[in-house]
Amino acid sequence: MRPDSYFVSELKRGSASAFKCLYNKYADKIFRVSRGFFLEREEAKEIVQEVFLTLWEKKDQLDERLSINAFLLTVTKNKILNFHRKKVANLERNRVFIEYNSPSNSTEDEFLFQELKSFTLGFIESLPHRRKEIFLLSRRQGLKNTEIAKLLNISLRTVENNIYQAEKEIRSFLEENHLLIKGVFGSVGIFFF
């Protein structure tokens, strides 16, 4: 298969087939990252669409010498932050985010991102051992449920139930602490891809 730089170069020329190749290569990864932020399936699909719309709109500004993977993940992070920012703006009880309208690459965003990541990862550590193990294999290692079941020699249904319960407990924990976004994980190694 050709390197990403080839497809970026072709995309800059307006190639729909190059766009399709990049979409096919990276859409699942962006979807998994979005789900790692506890977005619902439909919300994660929307993020994927927005990321690739941005790629198309900014194709003339791309540099084929730079990593398209890094570009797409940066756009994904910004889209997710913007998504949560819009949700928070509609919820008056969340006073933590008053006047939170700064650009998505600001120091304030990064600080918030890191604080929420640390807070959430602390809670994940408190999950029952098996549930935490299954959840992290799914999100951090990117394993499919069937792969986890085979690796741990447990049923597929057990894997599905543990992931569901982990997500439910994390959401509940964040809501109880008035963190109305559903969960945030950031930076390489913590993003579950």
N, C-alpha and C positions, 0 to 999 in steps of 0.2 A: 504494500500500500504506500501511496505517496505521502510525503511529510506534510504537516499542517501548513507550513510556509507556502507550499504549492497552492493549496486550497484558498489561503488568505489572498495570495496574489491573484488568483482567478476570481475570487469574490470581489476584489477591488475593481475588476473589469466588468462586474455585473453578472457573473456567471451564477445562474440559478442552480446548476448541478453542483457547483462547489459549495454553495450555501446548504444544499441538501446533504452533502457528505459531512459537513461540519455538524449539522443538526443531528444526523444519524449517529455520529460519534459521541457527541456531548449531551444530548437531551436527557438521557437516562441519568447521567451523573448530576446534572443540574436539578433534576426531579428529586433524586436521593438527598442532595444537600438541602433542598427546600423542605422535604419531609423531616430531615434531621432537625429542623427548626419547629417541628410539630405543626406544620401547616397541614390542613386537610388535603386530601388527594386533589380535589378540584382547585384549591388555592395553589398547590404546587404546580399543577399543570398550567395555571395562569402565569405563574412566575416564569416557567420555561418559555411560554409564548412571548412574554414581555422581553426576556433576555435576548431571544433571537430576533425580535423586532428591532431592538436596540442595535444588535450586531449588523443587521441589514442597513439601518439608518446611518450607522457610523462606519460603514465599510470603507469609505474613502479616506478615513483617518487612520486606518489600521497600518501597522508596520509588520510586514511579514517576517522580520528578523526577531520580533518579540513573541512571547508565548501567547497563543490564542487561548490556551487553557487558563492562564492567569487572568487574561482579560475577561473571559466569560465568568470566572468565579468572582471577580471583583464586581462585575455588573450584577451577578446573582446576589451577592451580599447587599449591595445597595438597594436592589429591588425588594429584598426581604425586609430590610430596615424601613424602607418607604412604606411597605405594606403594613407593617406594625405601627408605624407612625400615624398612618391614616386611621387605623383602628383605635389607637389611643386617643386621637383627637376627638373622636366621637363619644368618648366615655369620660364624663366630667369627674368621676370619683378618683381618677388616676392623676393625682397632683404631682407625682414624681416627674412627669414629662411636661410641665408648664413651660411655655415658650420654647418648645423643642422644634425649632424650624431651621436649624443650621444645616449647611450642606452635608451630605452623607459621608464625606471623607474627613470631617472635622475631628479634632482631638476629643471633643465631647462625645461624639458617636463612638469612637474607639474605646474611650473609657467606659461608657455605658455597656458596650458590647462585651468588654472583658469582665466587668463586674457581674453581668447577668450570666455569662459563661461560667465563671467561678462559682456563683451561687447555685446554679443548676447542677453543675458537676458534683458539688458537695452533696446535694441531695441524692444524685444517682449512686454515689458511694454508699449511701445508707440503705439502698434497696436490698432485699434478700439476695444472697450470693448467686443463686441460679438465675434469678430474674435479671440481675445486673449483667451477668455473663452473657446471657442470650441477647439482651438489649444491645450491649456493646459489640457483640459479634455482628449484629444486624447493622447498627449505625456506624460504628468505627471501622469495622473490617469490610462492610458492604456485602456480607454474605447473604444469599437468598435463604428464605426460611427452610427450604428443603435441604440446603447445604448444612445449616445449623443442626437440623434434626439428625442428619447422618453423622456429623462430627461428634455430637454429644450423645448419640445413640438414644434419642428420645423421639416421641411422636411429633409429627408436623403440627398437630393440634396443640400440643404442649408449647411448642415454640410460638405459635400464633397467639395463644392465650397470654403467655408471659410478656410478649411485646406489647400487646394491647393493654395489659395491666400496668406495665411500666409507663407507657405514655399517659394513661389515665391518672396514675399517681403523680407524675411530674406535673401535668396540667393542673391538677387539684392543688398541689403544693404551691405552684406559682400564683394561682388565683387567690389562695388563702393569704398569700403575702402581698397581695395587691399588685402583682406584676401581671398586668392584663395581657401582655403578649404571651403567646403560648410556650415560649421557650427559645433560648438563643444559645447557639454554639458557634464559636468562631475560631479562626486561625487554622493553619495547616496542622493536621494531627488531631484536632478536636472536631473540626467539620467531619462529619461521618462519611467520607468518601475515600 
